[in-house]
């Protein structure tokens, strides 16, 4: 199992504010699993587990395919963009373009 710090630097302002970038729907992939020590982790479809913070789990849980990326910003702030990017790279989120 890997422990991944997925809080990173914010995306450049120009990237964050492009209309096309903001109109992305997010759908979670994989599943939430309980670890032996009682903590929670995200498991992707390839069987890789990632121990993440409760805040990341909250964000991931909200991504039901109807949630737009920009709708997450009021709750999660500017860190939303690098978190979404990393979860996508780890195959824990799918981006749906309208």
N, C-alpha and C positions, 0 to 999 in steps of 0.2 A: 504494500500500500504506500502511496505517496502522500505527503503533506504538502499542499500547494498554497502559497500565499498569492491570491489572485487580486489583491488590491494593488493597483499600479498607478502610474501617472495618468492624468487626464488626457483625453484625446485633444489635439489642437482645436481651438475654437472654430476654425473654418470647417473642419470635418464634422464637428458636433452639430453645427447649425444648418448644414445642407438639408434641404427639404426631403430629398430621397433617403438620406440616412435616418431621418426621424420617423419615416413611415414604414418602419420594419416591425412586423409582428414577431413575437418570440414564443416558441413552443419548447417546453422542457423535454429532454430525452433522458433515458436511463431511469434510475429509481433511487429513492432515499432508503438507506439501510442503517441498521443499528450495529455498532461495533461491539466487540467483546467487553470493552470498558464502559459501555452504556452511552458513549457519544454517538453522534450521527455522522454519516458520510454519504456522498453521492457516488453512485455506481453507474458507469457508462455501459453501453451495450456490448462493449468488448471485454467487460469484466474488470476494468480498472476502477479502484476505489480512491476517492479523494476526500480527505477530512477537511471540512470547511467550517467557517464560522456560522453561527445561527443567522446572522444577517444575510449571508450568501444563500443559505437554505430558504429563507423567507423570500428573497428575490426569485430564486429558481421555482419555488412553489407557485408564484404568481403568474408564471409564464405558461399559460394554458392554450396558447395559439390565438387568443383574442386580444392579448395585452400588447400594446405598442411600446417600443423601447422608451420613447419620450414620456410615457405615462409613469414610468418607474422613477424618473428623476426627482419629483417632489419628495419621495420617501427616502431614496438612496443617494441623492445628490450627484455631483459630477463624477463620482467613482462608478456610477452606473455603466458608463461606456467601456472602461477597461475591464470591468467585471464581466459584462456581456461578451466582450471579445474573448476573454480567457475561457469562459464556460463554453463558448462555441468551439474554440480550439481543442478543448478537452472532450468534445462531442457530448456535452451535457445540455446544450441548447441548440435548437434549429432556428434559423432565421427564415421567415416567410415574407417575401416581398410582395406588396400589393400591386 
